[in-house]
Amino acid sequence: MIMSMTGFGKKETQYEDKHISIEVRSLNSKNIDINLRSPSYLSELGPEIRKELTLKMYRGKIDVNIYVEFNRKTAPSKINIAAVKAYMKQLEGFGASSESERMAIALRLPETLSSEKDVLGEDEKKVLYEILNEVIKDLEGYRKNEGAELGKDISLRIDLIESHLQSAVKIDPERNTKIEEKLRSALEDLKQEVDTNRFEQELIFYLEKFDITEEKVRLKNHLNYFREVMENDFPNGKKLGFISQEIGREINTIGSKANHTELQKIVVQMKDELEKIKEQLLNVL
């Protein structure tokens, strides 16, 4: 099963005097990179939330936003009146300004708000984790849907590479014949007598250098293994990336041994499909 690293999930609920909303977005990344934004009084939950996301989301660039809106009767912070007055007094020496202007500036300065909530209740923690787990499930569903589309495209391109490989298998005997004919023709043009046995030995040695039998077998095996891993449980993106590198090595070796116009064209087509696969694998979990 292939899953995408791209996903989005959002859930919200009303708890006592607060409206709580959690939003999680994920993008592709080589490792897991979590960026958590939440109200300061929830900071104690940061390590546990990161641990939960790491266990369930494996990798990707994860942006988590937790919003808490209080009703008009309550608020999570109170104004530090002493600090505001001190700031306003200092601001009197900075040119002409009204009291309301100085107050507006002072309220934006550090330590003017203090948190009234020092301890997070167990019930509220439970509600937050329940919402977070629901968001993760939504995001996993998004990832699965995206992954299904990725899988279809990647499978199509693996099939195309195999089809090109079959074409290479068909023309390989003709290629060997042409290489042999080319060498015999070149020898005839020399118009010199040669040791026939020695020539046949050298010809066999020369043809072996261009033999692609092993590469064809290994490439076929890599393609089958790629399909097998695609059906495995996720995460399998990194493993598929490693297999695609091995596929690329076999294709490149066939290209270096080709010495045949049609086979070179087939190699180019296989490389083109492989590059498209590699681009898609960047977003596979």
Beta strands, then each sheet from edge to edge (+ up, - down):
strand 1: 7-15
strand 2: 18-27
strand 3: 32-37
strand 4: 60-70
strand 5: 77-79
strand 6: 113-115
sheet 1: 1+ 2- 4+ 3+
sheet 2: 5+ 6-
end
